[in-house]
Amino acid sequence: QVQLVESGGGLVQPGGSLRLSCTASRNIFSFKMMAWYRQAPGKERELVARITAGGSTDYADFVMGRFSISRDKVGSTLYLQMNSLTSDDTAVYYCAGALGVTDFWGQGTQVTVSS
């Protein structure tokens, strides 16, 4: 069973930055795609950013250049660098990975943007 574990969430002021991390129980380069999703209270889960095994990335429209998804060189950790955060970014952020025909999810990390 593959496990994904997120970390790095917390409380940040508007305009601030956070870097989320996701570690996997297997090398993340083995996933055909990895992604960050988020779910705000009362809303559906939505895609934030994703990266393919080959390194191609794409982002949700609401990111507007503020976030960056990346991996470390050894394939141990997936990151989401988030800058210029607003209250609209408050949500639980989930790491997800596609392996074969199966999607795996982490438990999520809470990000709260508030003054």
Summary of the structure (lengths in Angstrom):
residues: 115
radius of gyration: 13.3
end to end distance: 39.7
largest distance: 42.3
contacts: 340
relative contact order: 0.33
helix: 8%
strand: 52%
